[in-house]
């Protein structure tokens, strides 16, 4: 047995402010009890006082401003006055008297002095308030201590029971999930979809379970992995599943928990976090939203290198760099802004790998739906495949919101189970907002909106690469006056022809207004915003311009003070954007003129029914000439609805299908 193991543990008493309070109270009590210990005192009347003065007993007299008098007795008369031995009455025995006024006392004492009955001294003093003086001496100290305790508690707030101790300011605020905690344990079975990400993090589980399998060959266990992806894709859940599968302690902390208003607190918490982790190794440290502390240095508005956030980041880099032994400690971090992280944080040896957690595809959305549908009471009409197809671009959090909203809608209608229509209504509610059938519109406004939406529907029906139409409505929803729903195909890449067709269909609403009403309105603002952004992206980023081919001016630096092209190039980009949009706008007007009769029938049907579906459009125009896989899926349902919508009012942001 080692020598340090033989030494008994010494339990040192913890510092507590109650000991300080008790010491102050005992000191005050001692001063109070010992302040009058110089001699015995006695209370007499004014008449007795005059008799003693006339007898010559008085040695010294002190008069106070509160009409009280202390008379000190000559030593030879002490026994006669106090009826006690001189040794028992103390060194300076005195007698207290209350007089009517100081003036009457002065007259009496002057007369006694003239007659020779009093030969001592007379003095006048101001009465001291012992408790008042004690209070004013101690009150500032009490006030300073109270302010200090208040500040320390605010600094250490949110730390549970430890937050009440001001000495825990620099302690880590991480939540610890211990090994073997079955109540909070999460495994890969609880994480639906994300098969690629789960496959990558499975290696981390193997590292923690069987480290010798890799170290025997000379390999080193990775120190960290960075989970990167859009919000709501399950990065935090995936990290907890890694800890649950490996059955090791799990330290969970947010990046903002490190940063405080006081310098040095963040770095101290980083040191304490890694100290605790080393004690419980093997374990996992998970830092959520690491961009709060890991932002690139010397690029903030303050341009300084000594602020609290940067000192915290420097300490984190030092701990991850392995100056101490970090054996068995693996760091997982999550962010949706990996482009702004410090390069030193991302280098090999700190975060050895980046795991991309993307939005779920069709099969993964189906798996996510199956997880969130388990606690719901469903009827036989619910089709999980249909729900997955109609929610492209939805994250796991969005799908959870759809399931919860469907249950609320079913409960609102007094249903005993959640049906298919409840889910479809929930998707519409989340995308476009609540229907507002009570919003008042004039006949002219309603006709303009119907022509606008019919223009979108007509062009999307005849353009080859436009997204297939699902539903069109002129019922106000949220702040939009009308909307058209599409079922976009999930593409990995998008061609120029596909983007131009989508741009032409988006401009169909404005083109229909100008052709068939003779004027334009503000209802196409959202459409114009989308096509402008899309055209600038095609020309400046994707190199899809005839005059600026194969050029990309994308700059991902957050604090860039100069544009990566000249003023002449900027003018050329603007000209190309105008040319591209005008070409598609003229193309949209030409196609609407060719199908004028069918467009007017569709607009009138929309005014009569307010909501029309793809089969209504097919009855007017015939079968769509450009059949696609999405349309085949769409035709499997009688009244399907989908994600992407064209909105009349620009105040509602457009949900776009983000493609590479």
C-alpha positions as CSV (number, residue, x, y, z in Angstrom):
1,X,0.0,0.0,0.0
2,X,1.3,3.4,-0.9
3,X,2.2,6.0,1.8
4,X,-0.4,8.5,0.8
5,X,-3.1,5.8,1.1
6,X,-2.1,5.2,4.8
7,X,-2.6,8.8,5.8
8,X,-6.0,9.3,7.3
9,X,-8.2,11.9,5.6
10,X,-8.5,15.1,7.6
11,X,-11.9,16.6,7.6
12,X,-11.3,20.3,7.7
13,X,-14.3,22.5,8.8
14,X,-15.9,24.4,6.0
15,X,-15.9,28.2,6.3
16,X,-19.3,29.5,7.2
17,X,-20.4,33.1,7.7
18,X,-22.3,32.1,10.8
19,X,-19.0,31.9,12.7
20,X,-18.3,35.5,11.8
21,X,-21.7,36.7,13.0
22,X,-21.2,34.8,16.3
23,X,-17.8,36.3,16.9
24,X,-19.2,39.8,16.4
25,X,-22.0,39.1,18.8
26,X,-19.7,37.8,21.5
27,X,-17.4,40.8,21.1
28,X,-20.3,43.2,21.5
29,X,-21.6,41.4,24.6
30,X,-18.2,41.4,26.2
31,X,-17.7,45.1,25.7
32,X,-21.2,45.7,27.1
33,X,-20.6,43.6,30.2
34,X,-17.2,45.0,31.0
35,X,-17.7,48.7,30.1
36,X,-18.9,49.7,33.7
37,X,-16.6,47.5,35.7
38,X,-14.6,50.4,37.2
39,X,-16.7,50.7,40.4
40,X,-20.0,50.4,42.2
41,X,-22.7,52.9,41.5
42,X,-25.8,54.0,43.5
43,X,-28.9,56.0,42.7
44,X,-30.0,58.7,45.3
45,X,-32.4,61.7,45.4
46,X,-31.5,65.3,44.9
47,X,-32.2,66.0,48.6
48,X,-29.8,63.2,49.7
49,X,-27.3,64.6,47.2
50,X,-27.3,68.1,48.8
51,X,-27.0,66.5,52.3
52,X,-23.9,64.6,51.2
53,X,-22.3,67.7,49.6
54,X,-23.0,69.7,52.8
55,X,-21.3,67.0,54.8
56,X,-18.2,67.1,52.6
57,X,-18.5,63.6,51.0
58,X,-18.2,64.8,47.5
59,X,-14.8,64.5,45.8
60,X,-15.7,65.2,42.1
61,X,-18.9,66.0,40.3
62,X,-19.7,65.5,36.6
63,X,-22.9,67.0,35.2
64,X,-24.4,65.8,31.9
65,X,-26.6,67.5,29.4
66,X,-29.5,65.2,30.2
67,X,-29.8,66.7,33.7
68,X,-28.0,63.8,35.4
69,X,-25.1,64.0,37.8
70,X,-22.4,61.6,38.8
71,X,-20.8,62.3,42.2
72,X,-17.6,60.5,43.2
73,X,-17.2,59.9,47.0
74,X,-14.0,60.6,48.9
75,X,-12.3,57.4,50.0
76,X,-12.7,58.0,53.7
77,X,-16.5,58.2,53.3
78,X,-17.0,55.2,51.0
79,X,-18.0,52.7,53.7
80,X,-20.4,55.2,55.3
81,X,-22.2,55.9,52.0
82,X,-22.2,52.4,50.3
83,X,-22.3,50.3,53.5
84,X,-19.6,48.1,52.0
85,X,-15.9,47.7,52.4
86,X,-13.7,49.9,50.1
87,X,-12.3,46.8,48.4
88,X,-15.8,45.6,47.3
89,X,-17.0,48.9,45.8
90,X,-14.2,49.3,43.3
91,X,-11.7,51.9,42.5
92,X,-14.1,54.8,41.7
93,X,-17.5,54.3,43.3
94,X,-20.0,56.9,42.2
95,X,-23.6,58.1,42.9
96,X,-26.1,59.0,40.2
97,X,-28.5,61.9,40.7
98,X,-31.3,63.4,38.5
99,X,-31.5,67.2,39.0
100,X,-34.2,69.6,37.9
101,X,-31.9,71.8,35.9
102,X,-28.2,72.5,35.5
103,X,-28.8,76.1,36.5
104,X,-30.2,75.1,40.0
105,X,-27.2,72.7,40.4
106,X,-24.8,75.6,39.6
107,X,-26.3,77.8,42.2
108,X,-26.2,75.1,44.9
109,X,-22.5,74.2,44.1
110,X,-21.4,77.8,44.1
111,X,-22.9,78.3,47.5
112,X,-21.3,75.1,48.8
113,X,-17.9,76.2,47.5
114,X,-18.3,79.6,49.1
115,X,-19.1,78.0,52.4
116,X,-16.2,75.6,52.1
117,X,-18.3,72.5,52.1
118,X,-17.1,71.4,48.6
119,X,-13.5,71.7,47.5
120,X,-13.4,69.3,44.6
121,X,-13.9,69.8,40.8
122,X,-17.0,70.3,38.8
123,X,-17.1,69.3,35.0
124,X,-19.7,69.3,32.4
125,X,-19.9,66.6,29.7
126,X,-22.1,65.5,26.9
127,X,-23.9,62.1,27.6
128,X,-22.5,59.4,25.3
129,X,-24.9,56.9,23.7
130,X,-23.1,53.7,23.9
131,X,-25.5,51.7,21.7
132,X,-25.7,54.5,19.1
133,X,-22.0,54.8,18.9
134,X,-21.6,51.1,18.6
135,X,-24.2,51.0,15.8
136,X,-22.6,53.7,13.7
137,X,-19.2,52.0,14.1
138,X,-20.4,48.6,13.1
139,X,-23.1,49.6,10.5
140,X,-20.6,50.3,7.7
141,X,-19.0,47.0,8.2
142,X,-22.3,45.2,8.1
143,X,-23.4,47.1,5.0
144,X,-20.1,46.2,3.2
145,X,-20.5,42.5,4.2
146,X,-24.1,42.4,3.0
147,X,-23.2,44.0,-0.4
148,X,-20.3,41.5,-0.8
149,X,-22.6,38.5,-0.1
150,X,-25.2,39.8,-2.5
151,X,-22.7,40.2,-5.4
152,X,-21.2,36.8,-4.7
153,X,-24.5,35.1,-4.8
154,X,-25.5,36.8,-8.0
155,X,-22.2,35.7,-9.5
156,X,-22.7,32.1,-8.5
157,X,-26.4,32.0,-9.2
158,X,-27.8,29.0,-11.0
159,X,-25.4,26.6,-9.4
160,X,-28.0,24.7,-7.3
161,X,-27.2,24.5,-3.6
162,X,-23.6,25.3,-4.3
163,X,-24.7,28.7,-5.7
164,X,-25.4,29.9,-2.2
165,X,-21.7,29.7,-1.4
166,X,-19.9,32.8,-2.7
167,X,-16.7,30.7,-2.9
168,X,-18.1,28.6,-5.7
169,X,-18.0,31.3,-8.3
170,X,-15.1,29.7,-10.2
171,X,-16.6,26.2,-10.0
172,X,-18.0,24.4,-13.1
173,X,-21.7,24.7,-13.7
174,X,-21.9,21.5,-15.7
175,X,-24.7,19.1,-15.2
176,X,-23.4,15.6,-14.5
177,X,-25.2,12.4,-15.5
178,X,-23.6,9.6,-13.6
179,X,-22.8,6.2,-15.0
180,X,-25.6,3.7,-14.6
181,X,-28.3,6.3,-14.3
182,X,-31.1,4.4,-16.0
183,X,-33.7,7.2,-15.5
184,X,-31.9,9.7,-17.7
185,X,-30.1,7.3,-20.0
186,X,-30.5,7.9,-23.7
187,X,-29.3,5.4,-26.4
188,X,-29.1,5.3,-30.1
189,X,-32.6,3.8,-30.1
190,X,-34.0,7.2,-29.0
191,X,-32.3,9.0,-31.9
192,X,-34.3,8.5,-35.1
193,X,-32.6,9.1,-38.4
194,X,-29.1,10.6,-38.7
195,X,-27.7,7.2,-39.7
196,X,-24.5,8.7,-41.1
197,X,-23.8,10.8,-37.9
198,X,-24.6,7.8,-35.7
199,X,-22.2,5.7,-37.6
200,X,-19.4,8.2,-37.0
201,X,-20.1,8.6,-33.3
202,X,-20.3,4.8,-32.9
203,X,-16.5,4.9,-33.1
204,X,-16.4,7.2,-30.1
205,X,-18.4,4.6,-28.2
206,X,-15.9,1.9,-29.1
207,X,-13.1,4.1,-28.0
208,X,-14.6,4.4,-24.6
209,X,-15.6,0.8,-24.2
210,X,-12.5,-0.9,-25.7
211,X,-9.6,1.7,-25.7
212,X,-7.0,-1.1,-25.8
213,X,-8.3,-2.3,-29.2
214,X,-6.9,0.9,-30.7
215,X,-4.0,1.7,-28.4
216,X,-2.4,-1.7,-29.0
217,X,-1.8,-0.8,-32.6
218,X,-0.2,2.5,-31.6
219,X,-3.2,4.7,-32.3
220,X,-4.3,7.6,-30.1
221,X,-7.9,8.0,-29.1
222,X,-9.4,11.2,-30.6
223,X,-9.8,14.0,-28.0
224,X,-12.8,15.7,-29.5
225,X,-15.6,15.7,-32.1
226,X,-17.6,18.7,-33.3
227,X,-21.2,18.2,-34.2
228,X,-22.2,20.7,-36.9
229,X,-25.7,21.2,-38.3
230,X,-28.8,23.4,-38.5
231,X,-30.8,24.0,-35.3
232,X,-33.2,21.2,-34.2
233,X,-31.4,18.4,-35.9
234,X,-30.6,16.5,-32.7
235,X,-27.0,17.4,-32.0
236,X,-27.5,17.5,-28.2
237,X,-29.6,14.3,-28.2
238,X,-26.9,12.5,-30.3
239,X,-24.2,13.5,-27.7
240,X,-26.3,12.2,-24.8
241,X,-26.9,9.0,-26.8
242,X,-23.1,8.5,-27.1
243,X,-22.7,8.8,-23.3
244,X,-25.7,6.4,-22.8
245,X,-24.3,3.8,-25.2
246,X,-20.9,3.9,-23.6
247,X,-22.4,4.0,-20.1
248,X,-19.9,6.6,-18.9
249,X,-20.4,9.9,-16.9
250,X,-21.6,12.8,-19.0
251,X,-20.8,16.4,-18.3
252,X,-23.2,18.7,-20.1
253,X,-22.6,22.5,-20.3
254,X,-23.5,25.4,-22.5
255,X,-20.8,27.7,-23.9
256,X,-22.4,30.7,-22.3
257,X,-22.0,29.1,-18.8
258,X,-18.3,29.8,-19.0
259,X,-18.5,33.6,-19.6
260,X,-19.2,35.9,-16.6
261,X,-18.8,39.6,-16.0
262,X,-15.8,39.1,-13.7
263,X,-12.4,38.4,-15.3
264,X,-11.0,35.0,-14.7
265,X,-14.2,33.2,-13.8
266,X,-14.6,31.5,-17.2
267,X,-11.0,30.2,-17.2
268,X,-11.5,28.9,-13.6
269,X,-14.6,27.1,-14.6
270,X,-12.8,25.5,-17.6
271,X,-10.1,24.2,-15.3
272,X,-12.6,22.9,-12.7
273,X,-14.6,21.1,-15.5
274,X,-11.6,19.3,-16.8
275,X,-10.4,18.5,-13.2
276,X,-13.8,16.8,-12.5
277,X,-13.7,15.0,-15.8
278,X,-10.2,13.6,-15.2
279,X,-11.4,12.3,-11.8
280,X,-14.3,10.4,-13.4
281,X,-12.5,9.2,-16.6
282,X,-13.4,7.6,-18.9
283,X,-16.2,10.2,-19.5
284,X,-17.6,12.7,-22.0
285,X,-17.6,16.5,-21.8
286,X,-20.4,18.0,-24.0
287,X,-20.3,21.8,-24.7
288,X,-23.4,23.0,-26.4
289,X,-23.4,26.2,-28.5
290,X,-19.6,26.3,-28.3
291,X,-19.6,29.4,-30.6
292,X,-20.5,31.5,-27.5
293,X,-17.0,31.0,-26.2
294,X,-15.1,29.7,-29.2
295,X,-15.6,32.6,-31.6
296,X,-12.5,33.6,-33.7
297,X,-10.2,35.8,-31.7
298,X,-9.4,39.5,-32.5
299,X,-12.4,39.7,-34.8
300,X,-14.9,41.1,-32.4
301,X,-16.0,44.8,-32.3
302,X,-13.6,45.4,-29.4
303,X,-10.6,44.1,-31.3
304,X,-9.0,43.2,-27.9
305,X,-7.1,40.2,-26.7
306,X,-7.6,40.4,-23.0
307,X,-11.4,40.2,-22.6
308,X,-13.1,37.5,-20.6
309,X,-14.3,35.5,-23.5
310,X,-10.9,35.2,-25.1
311,X,-9.1,34.3,-21.9
312,X,-11.7,31.5,-21.4
313,X,-11.1,30.3,-25.0
314,X,-7.3,30.3,-24.3
315,X,-7.8,28.2,-21.2
316,X,-10.0,25.8,-23.2
317,X,-7.4,25.5,-25.9
318,X,-4.7,24.8,-23.2
319,X,-6.8,22.1,-21.5
320,X,-7.6,20.4,-24.8
321,X,-4.0,20.5,-26.0
322,X,-3.1,17.9,-23.5
323,X,-0.5,19.5,-21.3
324,X,-2.2,17.4,-18.6
325,X,-3.1,13.8,-19.1
326,X,-6.6,13.7,-20.6
327,X,-6.7,9.9,-20.9
328,X,-10.3,8.7,-21.3
329,X,-11.8,12.2,-21.6
330,X,-13.5,12.8,-24.9
331,X,-14.9,16.3,-25.7
332,X,-18.1,16.7,-27.8
333,X,-19.3,20.1,-28.9
334,X,-22.2,21.3,-30.9
335,X,-22.7,24.4,-33.0
336,X,-24.7,25.6,-36.0
337,X,-22.1,28.3,-36.8
338,X,-18.9,26.4,-37.4
339,X,-17.6,29.1,-39.8
340,X,-17.1,31.6,-37.0
341,X,-15.1,29.3,-34.7
342,X,-11.5,30.0,-34.0
343,X,-9.1,28.0,-36.3
344,X,-7.0,27.0,-33.3
345,X,-10.0,25.3,-31.8
346,X,-10.7,23.2,-34.9
347,X,-7.2,22.0,-35.6
348,X,-6.3,18.3,-35.3
349,X,-5.4,17.3,-31.7
350,X,-8.3,19.3,-30.3
351,X,-11.4,18.6,-32.3
352,X,-10.0,15.8,-34.5
353,X,-13.2,15.3,-36.5
354,X,-16.3,17.2,-37.6
355,X,-19.5,15.3,-37.7
356,X,-22.2,16.9,-39.9
357,X,-25.7,16.5,-38.6
358,X,-27.9,17.5,-41.5
359,X,-31.6,17.9,-42.0
360,X,-33.3,14.5,-42.3
361,X,-34.1,13.1,-45.7
362,X,-37.3,11.2,-46.6
363,X,-36.5,7.9,-44.9
364,X,-35.0,9.7,-41.8
365,X,-38.1,11.9,-41.5
366,X,-40.2,8.8,-41.5
367,X,-38.2,7.3,-38.6
368,X,-38.5,10.6,-36.7
369,X,-42.2,10.6,-37.1
370,X,-42.4,7.0,-35.8
371,X,-40.6,8.1,-32.6
372,X,-42.8,11.1,-32.0
373,X,-46.1,9.3,-32.9
374,X,-45.6,6.7,-30.2
375,X,-47.2,8.7,-27.3
376,X,-50.1,9.8,-29.5
377,X,-53.5,8.1,-29.9
378,X,-53.9,7.7,-33.7
379,X,-56.6,6.4,-35.9
380,X,-56.3,4.2,-39.0
381,X,-56.2,7.2,-41.4
382,X,-52.7,8.3,-40.4
383,X,-50.1,7.5,-43.1
384,X,-46.5,8.0,-41.9
385,X,-45.1,7.8,-45.5
386,X,-47.4,10.7,-46.6
387,X,-46.4,12.8,-43.6
388,X,-42.7,12.3,-44.3
389,X,-43.2,13.2,-48.0
390,X,-45.0,16.4,-47.1
391,X,-42.4,17.8,-44.7
392,X,-39.3,18.3,-46.8
393,X,-36.8,20.6,-45.1
394,X,-38.3,19.9,-41.6
395,X,-35.8,19.2,-38.8
396,X,-36.5,16.8,-36.0
397,X,-37.7,19.6,-33.7
398,X,-40.1,20.7,-36.5
399,X,-41.5,17.2,-36.8
400,X,-42.0,17.0,-33.0
401,X,-43.9,20.3,-33.2
402,X,-46.1,19.0,-36.0
403,X,-47.0,15.9,-33.9
404,X,-47.8,18.1,-30.9
405,X,-49.8,20.6,-32.9
406,X,-51.8,17.8,-34.5
407,X,-52.7,16.5,-31.1
408,X,-53.8,19.9,-30.0
409,X,-56.0,20.4,-33.1
410,X,-57.6,17.0,-32.5
411,X,-58.3,17.9,-28.9
412,X,-59.7,21.2,-29.9
413,X,-62.3,19.4,-32.1
414,X,-63.2,17.0,-29.3
415,X,-61.8,13.9,-31.1
416,X,-60.9,10.7,-29.4
417,X,-57.9,10.1,-31.7
418,X,-55.6,12.1,-33.9
419,X,-56.3,11.6,-37.6
420,X,-54.6,12.3,-40.9
421,X,-56.4,15.6,-41.5
422,X,-55.2,16.9,-38.1
423,X,-51.6,16.4,-39.2
424,X,-52.2,18.1,-42.5
425,X,-53.8,21.0,-40.8
426,X,-50.9,21.1,-38.4
427,X,-48.4,21.3,-41.3
428,X,-50.4,24.1,-42.9
429,X,-50.6,25.9,-39.5
430,X,-46.8,25.7,-38.9
431,X,-45.9,26.8,-42.5
432,X,-48.3,29.6,-43.1
433,X,-49.9,30.4,-39.8
434,X,-53.5,30.3,-38.6
435,X,-56.3,30.8,-41.1
436,X,-58.1,34.1,-40.8
437,X,-61.4,33.7,-42.6
438,X,-62.8,36.8,-40.9
439,X,-60.3,39.2,-42.5
440,X,-62.4,41.6,-44.7
441,X,-61.4,42.1,-48.3
442,X,-63.1,43.9,-51.2
443,X,-64.2,42.0,-54.3
444,X,-61.4,43.7,-56.3
445,X,-58.8,42.7,-53.8
446,X,-60.1,39.1,-53.7
447,X,-60.0,38.9,-57.6
448,X,-56.5,40.3,-57.7
449,X,-55.3,37.7,-55.2
450,X,-57.1,34.9,-57.1
451,X,-55.4,36.0,-60.4
452,X,-52.1,36.2,-58.6
453,X,-52.3,32.6,-57.2
454,X,-53.8,31.3,-60.4
455,X,-50.7,32.7,-62.2
456,X,-48.4,30.7,-60.0
457,X,-50.5,27.5,-60.4
458,X,-50.7,27.9,-64.2
459,X,-46.9,28.3,-64.8
460,X,-46.0,25.6,-62.3
461,X,-48.2,23.3,-64.3
462,X,-46.5,23.9,-67.6
463,X,-42.9,24.5,-66.6
464,X,-40.8,21.3,-66.7
465,X,-38.6,21.9,-63.7
466,X,-41.1,23.8,-61.5
467,X,-42.2,22.2,-58.3
468,X,-45.5,20.3,-58.8
469,X,-48.5,22.1,-57.4
470,X,-50.4,20.6,-54.5
471,X,-52.9,23.2,-53.2
472,X,-53.8,26.9,-53.8
473,X,-55.8,29.0,-51.4
474,X,-56.9,32.6,-51.1
475,X,-57.9,32.3,-47.5
476,X,-55.7,34.6,-45.4
477,X,-53.3,32.7,-43.2
478,X,-51.1,34.4,-40.7
479,X,-50.1,37.7,-42.4
480,X,-50.3,36.2,-45.9
481,X,-53.4,37.0,-48.1
482,X,-53.0,33.8,-50.2
483,X,-50.6,30.9,-50.7
484,X,-49.7,28.1,-53.1
485,X,-48.3,24.8,-51.7
486,X,-45.8,22.7,-53.7
487,X,-44.1,19.4,-53.2
488,X,-40.4,20.2,-54.0
489,X,-38.1,17.4,-55.1
490,X,-35.2,16.7,-52.8
491,X,-32.2,17.4,-55.0
492,X,-28.6,17.2,-54.1
493,X,-27.6,19.6,-56.9
494,X,-29.7,22.1,-58.9
495,X,-29.1,23.0,-62.5
496,X,-29.5,26.5,-64.0
497,X,-32.5,25.4,-66.1
498,X,-34.3,24.2,-62.9
499,X,-33.6,27.5,-61.1
500,X,-34.8,29.5,-64.1
501,X,-38.1,27.6,-64.2
502,X,-38.6,28.1,-60.5
503,X,-37.9,31.8,-60.9
504,X,-40.4,32.1,-63.8
505,X,-43.1,30.3,-61.8
506,X,-42.4,32.6,-58.8
507,X,-42.9,35.7,-61.1
508,X,-46.2,34.3,-62.4
509,X,-48.2,36.1,-59.8
510,X,-46.9,39.6,-60.7
511,X,-47.2,38.8,-64.4
512,X,-50.9,37.7,-64.0
513,X,-51.7,40.9,-62.2
514,X,-50.2,43.1,-64.9
515,X,-51.8,41.1,-67.8
516,X,-55.3,40.7,-66.5
517,X,-55.9,43.7,-64.2
518,X,-53.7,46.3,-65.9
519,X,-51.9,47.3,-62.7
520,X,-49.5,45.8,-60.2
521,X,-49.8,45.6,-56.4
522,X,-47.7,45.1,-53.3
523,X,-48.9,41.5,-53.0
524,X,-45.9,40.2,-55.0
525,X,-43.3,41.7,-52.7
526,X,-42.3,38.3,-51.3
527,X,-42.0,36.8,-54.8
528,X,-39.7,39.7,-55.9
529,X,-37.6,39.3,-52.8
530,X,-37.1,35.6,-53.5
531,X,-36.2,35.9,-57.1
532,X,-33.8,38.8,-56.4
533,X,-31.9,36.8,-53.8
534,X,-31.9,33.7,-56.1
535,X,-30.6,35.6,-59.1
536,X,-27.8,37.3,-57.1
537,X,-26.8,33.9,-55.8
538,X,-26.8,32.4,-59.3
539,X,-24.6,35.1,-60.7
540,X,-22.3,36.1,-57.8
541,X,-21.9,32.7,-56.1
542,X,-22.8,29.9,-58.6
543,X,-21.1,31.5,-61.7
544,X,-24.3,31.1,-63.8
545,X,-24.0,34.3,-65.8
546,X,-23.0,34.6,-69.5
547,X,-20.9,37.7,-68.8
548,X,-19.4,36.5,-65.5
549,X,-19.0,32.7,-66.0
550,X,-17.3,30.4,-63.6
551,X,-16.7,33.1,-60.9
552,X,-17.7,32.9,-57.2
553,X,-17.4,36.0,-55.0
554,X,-18.6,34.3,-51.8
555,X,-16.8,35.5,-48.7
556,X,-17.5,33.7,-45.4
557,X,-15.5,36.1,-43.2
558,X,-17.9,37.6,-40.7
559,X,-16.1,40.9,-40.2
560,X,-15.1,41.7,-43.8
561,X,-14.8,45.4,-44.6
562,X,-14.3,45.1,-48.3
563,X,-16.2,43.4,-51.0
564,X,-14.3,40.8,-53.1
565,X,-14.9,42.5,-56.4
566,X,-14.6,46.0,-58.0
567,X,-17.2,48.6,-58.6
568,X,-17.3,47.8,-62.3
569,X,-18.0,44.1,-61.5
570,X,-20.7,45.2,-59.1
571,X,-22.4,47.1,-61.9
572,X,-22.1,44.1,-64.1
573,X,-23.7,41.9,-61.5
574,X,-26.6,44.3,-61.1
575,X,-27.1,44.4,-64.9
576,X,-27.0,40.6,-65.2
577,X,-29.5,40.3,-62.3
578,X,-31.9,42.7,-64.0
579,X,-31.5,40.9,-67.4
580,X,-32.2,37.5,-65.9
581,X,-35.3,38.6,-63.9
582,X,-36.7,40.6,-66.9
583,X,-36.2,37.6,-69.2
584,X,-38.1,35.3,-66.9
585,X,-40.8,37.9,-66.3
586,X,-41.4,38.3,-70.1
587,X,-41.4,34.5,-70.4
588,X,-44.0,34.3,-67.6
589,X,-46.3,36.8,-69.4
590,X,-45.9,35.0,-72.7
591,X,-46.9,31.7,-71.2
592,X,-49.9,33.2,-69.4
593,X,-51.1,34.8,-72.6
594,X,-51.0,31.4,-74.3
595,X,-53.1,29.9,-71.5
596,X,-55.3,32.9,-70.9
597,X,-58.6,31.1,-71.0
598,X,-57.5,28.3,-68.6
599,X,-56.0,30.8,-66.2
600,X,-59.2,32.8,-66.0
601,X,-61.2,29.6,-65.3
602,X,-58.8,28.7,-62.6
603,X,-59.0,32.2,-61.0
604,X,-62.8,32.1,-61.1
605,X,-62.8,28.6,-59.5
606,X,-60.5,29.9,-56.8
607,X,-62.8,32.8,-56.0
608,X,-65.8,30.4,-55.8
609,X,-64.2,27.7,-53.7
610,X,-61.3,29.6,-52.0
611,X,-59.2,26.4,-51.9
612,X,-58.4,24.2,-55.0
613,X,-56.2,21.2,-55.3
614,X,-54.1,19.7,-58.1
615,X,-57.0,17.6,-59.5
616,X,-59.0,20.9,-60.1
617,X,-56.1,22.2,-62.1
618,X,-55.9,19.0,-64.0
619,X,-59.6,19.2,-65.0
620,X,-58.9,22.6,-66.6
621,X,-55.5,22.1,-68.2
622,X,-55.4,18.4,-68.6
623,X,-52.7,16.1,-67.4
624,X,-49.4,17.8,-66.6
625,X,-47.0,17.3,-69.5
626,X,-44.0,17.0,-67.3
627,X,-44.7,14.0,-65.0
628,X,-42.2,13.6,-62.2
629,X,-41.7,11.3,-59.2
630,X,-43.2,13.9,-56.9
631,X,-46.4,14.0,-58.9
632,X,-46.7,10.2,-58.7
633,X,-46.4,10.5,-55.0
634,X,-48.8,13.3,-54.9
635,X,-51.4,11.4,-56.9
636,X,-51.5,8.7,-54.2
637,X,-53.5,11.0,-51.9
638,X,-56.8,12.6,-52.5
639,X,-56.1,16.0,-50.9
640,X,-52.4,16.3,-50.2
641,X,-50.6,19.3,-48.9
642,X,-46.9,20.1,-48.8
643,X,-44.2,22.3,-47.5
644,X,-43.2,25.0,-49.9
645,X,-45.6,27.9,-50.5
646,X,-45.8,31.1,-52.5
647,X,-47.2,33.9,-50.3
648,X,-48.9,37.0,-51.5
649,X,-47.8,39.1,-48.5
650,X,-44.0,39.6,-48.0
651,X,-44.3,40.0,-44.3
652,X,-44.3,36.3,-43.9
653,X,-40.8,34.8,-44.6
654,X,-40.7,32.1,-47.3
655,X,-39.6,28.6,-46.4
656,X,-37.2,27.6,-49.1
657,X,-35.7,24.3,-50.0
658,X,-32.0,24.7,-49.4
659,X,-30.0,22.9,-52.0
660,X,-26.3,22.4,-52.6
